[in-house]
Amino acid sequence: MEIRNLNTFTKVAEAGSLSGAARALGYAQSTVTMQMQQLEQELGAPLYERVGKKIRITQAGQSLLTYAVPIVRMSQEALLVGKEQSRVVDGSLRLGVLEVLAGEQMAARTNRYLQENPQVELALLTEPDSRSLANMLRHNEIDLMVTLDHPVSDADLVHAGEDIPEEIRFYAAKDHPLAGSHGVGLADILAYPLIRGDECLPYEQELEKLKEKKAARQIRVQNQDLALRMAVMQGGRGKEGGLAIAPESAAQEYTKDGRLTPLDYRIPGCRMWQQTIYHRNKWLTRAMNAWIAMEGPEAEETG
């Protein structure tokens, strides 16, 4: 069993088509087809089946991938023995980010990445829903996704590094009647208009589970930054002053300068985790590893 055939197979699984793998490798499609036939003859089982214009990896193919990916990775690492350790990170990175995380913290992280890796071409896409990001990973439309959710446990998705816990809080403008109050309860909060995010967000779904969830007025705003800005501007309106709900990282810009204050209340069961995830069939490129390594000392160091 040749390593080059295993490498081609990992590209076929990643691209979801023989033609896509051929483009990625710079091969003729007939070469990819021949290499896949060689592997299938050696294994005595089909590795994929056609579904329209795409292909689906069979159960035998999925089993082979669990061996092929680390074998190809180690062969690539073996080629680096004796070479210069300080390699330039180049190529491209397609990063999918949950929209509520696309604030100051993400901007700072992205700027740091671009400064440290000036030869990488970065494409950053935002989506309001974690499921949309996961589907983009599965269709090889993005390389990594950064999401905020309960811990993702899908068998085909791999966590890169450690997940980061994050609280979801209610926020009031500095001149709001509830700002600075202690012992604030849910009933106190719901006496005011509530500026809420997209219904697909996991913490919005947790809020819906609460028995007392009906606020004096519901205001739906899909853009998280706009919701926080609205809360800042409504602080002096007394009983009409709206409160925003947001992850701590999203509100960081507003709490640092005192425009918003987190209320002394925690939503039951509403602790979420920031998670950076890639598909298990995805080859970890230098550009991907550079992002993962930037997120913590225990991040994966492969590729």
N, C-alpha and C positions, 0 to 999 in steps of 0.2 A: 504494500500500500504506500503510494508515494505522497510525500508531504505536499507537493504542488497540487495534487488532486484534492487533498483535504482543504487546502487553502481556497481552491476554487469553490468547493462545496460550501464553505462558510460564507463566501461572497454571494453565492446563489441564495442561501437562506436569508442573508441580510437584505439583498435587493428584491427578493420575491419574484425573480424572473431570471432566465438564462441570459437574455439580452442585457439586462442591467448588470449582471455579473461580468459579462464580456466587456462592457464599457468601462467598468471600474478597474478591470485588470489589463485592459488594452489588448484583449484577445479577439479573435474571430469567434462568432457564436458557435460555429461548428467545432472549434477546439474545446469550448466549455461542454458542449453536448458529448463529445468523445470522452472527456475526462469523467463526466458523470456516469457514462455507460461503463467505463472501466471500474469505477467504484462499485456500481451495482452488481457487476459480474463477480467481483471479489467477495461482496457481502452476500450475494444470492438473494437480494431483496430490493424492491424499488425504494428510492430515496425521496421521490416527490411525485405528485400527480398534478395534472393541469386542471385549473378552475378558471374557465374563461381565458383571459390574457395573462392571468397570474398563475403561480404554482403554489401548491400547499405541500409542506414537508410532511412526509409520512411518519408513523410512529418509529419505524426503523431509522429514518433520517434524523429524528429528534434524538434518539439514543446515540447515534453516531456523533452528533454535534457536541454532546457532553464530553466526548474524547477529542474531537477535531479541534475545537476552539483552544483548549490549553496546549495541545501539541503544536499547533501553528504558532501560538504565542511564544512558546519556549524556543521554537526553531528560529523565530525572529530575534529573540533575546540572545541566542547563541551566536548569531552573526555579529553581534555588537562586542563580543569579547575581544579585548585588545584595542578597541577603537576609542576614540576620544569620548570621555564621559559627558562633557558639556555639549549636548546636541541642541541645535536650534529647533525650537518648536514652530512648525509651520503647518500649512494645510488650512482646513476650515473647521468651524464648529457651528452646528445648527442647534441652538438652545431654545427649548420651549419652556416658558415661565407662566405659572398661574397668575392671572392678571392682578389679583390683590397683592401679590408680592412685588409688582413692578413699580416700586417706589424708590425712596432715597437709598435704602440699604442695597437694593439690587443695582441701582445706578453706580454706587461706589464700588461694589464688587466687580461689575462689568468693566468699569474704568481701570481698576487695578489689573484685571486680566489682560486688557488691551495694552497697558503700559509694559507689563512683564512679558508679553508675547506679541511683539509688534508685527510679526510676519503671519499671524493667523487672521483669516477672514472670518468675521463673526456675523452670524445672522440670528437675531433674537426675535422670537415670535411669542405673542401672549395669547392665552385662551382663558375664558372665564370658568372653565370646567376641567377638573382633573381627568375625567374620562376621555375628553377630547385629546388631551395631551398623551394619554396612554395609547389611544388609537393611532396617533401620529408616530409614536415610537414603533408600534407594531407594523406600520406601513413604511418604515424607514424614511419618514418625512422630517424627523428631527433626530439628533444624536443623543441628547440628554434632556430630561425634563426636571424642572424644579417646581415642586408642588407643596401645598399645605393641606394636610388631610389626616385622618386616622392612618396608622401605619399601613402602607400598601403591602398586600401579601400575595399578589398574583404570581403564579409559578414562573411565568416567562419574564418577569421584571426583577431586576437586580438593584439593590440599594448600594450606592457608591458612598463609602465612608459612613459616618454616624448620622442618624437623624437628629434634628435639633428641636427640642420641645418649645412650644410657643403658646402663650396665653391669648385668649380672645377676650377683649374688654369692651365695656361701654365707655364712651368719651364725651365729656361736656366742655364747652367753652369756659374760659377762666371766670367769666361773669355770669355763668349759669347758676340758678338757685341750688343745684346739687353739687356744684364744684367744691371740693374740699370737705364735703360732709362725710361723717363716719357712720357705719352701720346702715348703709344704704341697702334696701331690699329691692326685690324685683318689682313689687307693687309700687314703690316710689319711682322707679325708672319708667314703668309703663304708664304713669300719670302724664308723661310728656310725649310729644311726637317722637317716633323712632325712625331714624334714617338707616334703612337696611340695604344690604347688598343683593346680589343675584341669588335667586332661590336655589340654584344648583350648588352653592357653596356648602361644604360640610357643616360649618358652624351655624349657618342659617337653618339647616335641617335639624340640628340639635335644638336650636331655639324653638322650632315648631313643636318639639316634643313636650315642652313645658306646659303645664296645665294653665298657668296664667301667662298667656303669650300675647294677648290683645292689647296693643298700646293705644293711647288716646288717638293717635293718628299714625298710619303707616305710610312711609315715603320710600319708594323703591328707587335706588340709584345704582346702576350697574358698575360705574367707575368708582373705585374705592377712594381715590384722591379727591374727586368731586364731592363725595359724601362727607369727607372730613372737612373740606373747605366750607361746606354748607353748615356743618355743626359749629365751626368757628364764628360764622356770621350771625348765627341765631342765638348766641349766648345771652344777649340783653333783652330777649323777648318774653321773659317770665314764663308763664305756663305754656306759651307757644314756642318756647325754645327747644329745638330738636336735639336729640342725642344720637351719636353715631356708634355703630358697632364695628370693630376692626381688630385684626391681629396687631400685636405690639409692634412688630417691625414696620407695618404699614403706617402706624401713627407716630413713629419715632421722630420724624421731622417736626411734628406739631407739638409733641410733649417736650422736646428739648428746649424750644424757645417759649414755652409756657402758654401757647395759644389754646391747647387742649389739656385736660386733666383726666386721667383714668379714674373711673368711679370705684368705690370700695365695695365691689361686688364681683363674684366669679360665677360664670354660667356653669351649672352642674354638667359634668361629662363633656365639657367643651375645650379640653386641652388638645391641641393639634401639634403635628410635627412637620417641620420643613424637611423635605426629602428630595435628594437628587438621585435620579433613577435612570437606568439604561436597559435596553433589551438584552436578554441573555445571549442571543445570537449575534450581537453587535461586537465587532472588533474594536477594542479600545485604542483609539488613535492617540498620538502625542498631544494633540489639541484637546481631546477629551480629558486625558489624564492631568493636563495642566490645570483645567478647571476644577477637577476633583481634588487634586492636591492642595489647591488654594483654600478649600473649605475645611481643612483640618489635618492634624498630623497623622491620623490613622486612616486617611483616605488611601484608596488603592493605588499602587505604584506600578501597575503593569503597562505593557504596550511599548 
